[in-house]
Amino acid sequence: MWCDTDRRLSLSTPYANAPKDEPRPVTNNNNNNLDYYNFKQQYQADTVSGGTSAGKGTTPCKVCGDKASGYHYGVTSCEGCKGFFRRSIQKQIEYRCLRDGKCLVIRLNRNRCQFCRFKKCLAVGMSRDSVRYGRVPKRPHLTRNLTVPVPGIENMDSNSFKHGVSKELIKMVTAAHKNNNTYTEDLKQTLQHHTIVLNIEDSDNEGNGGEEAASSTTDRMTDMRSVLWYNVALRMTPAVQQVVEFSKRLPGFHTLPQDDQLILIKLGFFEVWLTRITRLSTPECIVFDDGTAISLSQLAVMYDMHFASAVLGYVWFMIQMKLTEEEMAIFTGTLLLCPQRKGLSDIEKIIGLHRAMADAFRSIVTVSAGPNASARLEAFQAATDDVRILGTRHNDLLSWCREHWPRVTLPALFSEIFDIPKADDEETNDNDRAIATVSHIH
C-alpha cells in the first residue's frame, strides 16, 4: 500500500507523541458505557439547556468593574471592554502609557489609558486567539436547534441508548459539516480547473557563472516557493474559519478548556482540510474550491517530492473510498477530537468525546457497508494513520516558511494557525514579491 513507507516517518512533532494504545477513531471498544453515560449527560445539556446563568447582570467586569454582560474571550466582562479588546487585536493597535504602565483601570477612567486597559485585559485572561479564530461560546447555539432529545432516553438499555445517541450525533455533526464546508460533490460537477503559472524574472547575474550564478538560482527558487506558498495559503485560509466553526458545533467541544480547543483546532486543521479537499482533487493534483489546481511538481517545490507524492497518494486512496457525506463529517470529527495532541489538559473528556464520535462512525459504516464493514473500517483506520503522519510532516516542512517569513506574503489567519511569524503591513513591499498568474486548463 502506498502509505507503508510514510508510516515509517518519525513522529517527533506535537502531532502524535502518545502511546500507540491510545484510542483510535475506528478501533472496537466494548467498555464504553461510562463514556456514553458522560456523553448522555452532555447531550442532554446541549439539546435542552438554553439561556444564560441567573444573575449575570450583577457580575462585575474583571477588567474595569462595570456590570458584566457575559463571558467574552475567556473572561467575564462588560460590552465596553469586550469591544475594546476585540478592536485592539483585530486592528493590531499599539498603545503607550504616560505613567509607566501603572494606571488604575476602573469604570470611571477606563478610557483614559488604553495601554493599561489592554494590559489588564491580558492580565485577567482575555485570549488573543479567541478573537482571531472566533469566540467559542460557553453554551452551544446551533446544536440546540439541530436536534431534539432522544425519545425515552431515560428508559433505554445500553445498546439502545448507544444507537440512539449515535443517530442524533450523526445528525448534528453532519449538519455542522454541511454548513461549514465548501468542498462538495455538487461543486465538483461544475468546477473548472486552473493552474498556477509562475512568472519569475531571470536574474542579471545568470551569465556570470560561479557563486553569483548559484546565488541567482537559489534566489529564483526561493521566489518560486514564495509565490506558491502565497497562492496556496490564500486559498487555504477560508477553510480555517470553516473548520473552526465546524469544531465549535461538535457536541461537547465547547465544554473543553479553551486552550485544549485551540490545540485541537490548530493541530487538527491540516488533517481535516486535506481530507475535505479530496472531494475536488485528483490523483495528479489537489484542487481548491475556486478551481485552482496544484500539481505534483509544484507541491514538490513547496515541500519535497516524498511528501508531495504521499499527499496525492492519500488523495487517491480517499477517492477510492467514495465517502458519503455522513462518513466525511464523522471521520473528520474523529480527526479533530484526537486525544493524542501534545499539551492537552482534559484528556479524559476528549477521550470520551472521541469514543462517542468513533462509535457513531462505526455505526454508519456497519449499515452502509454491510458484510464488508470490517474491511472498510480497517481501511479508514489506515487512512487515519496516514493523515496523522502527513500532518506531522507538514508541520515539520513549514519550517521553511518560518525561516523565510520576511520573503513570504501570507494571510494573517494562515500564519496564526501554523505559528508562522508575520511582517507588519507597512514593511511589506509588494514590488519585491514574485507574482503568479492563473490560467485555464483546456
Beta strands, then each sheet from edge to edge (+ up, - down):
strand 1: 70-72
strand 2: 75-77
strand 3: 194-199
strand 4: 285-287
strand 5: 292-295
strand 6: 435-440
sheet 1: 1+ 2-
sheet 2: 4+ 5- 3- 6+
end
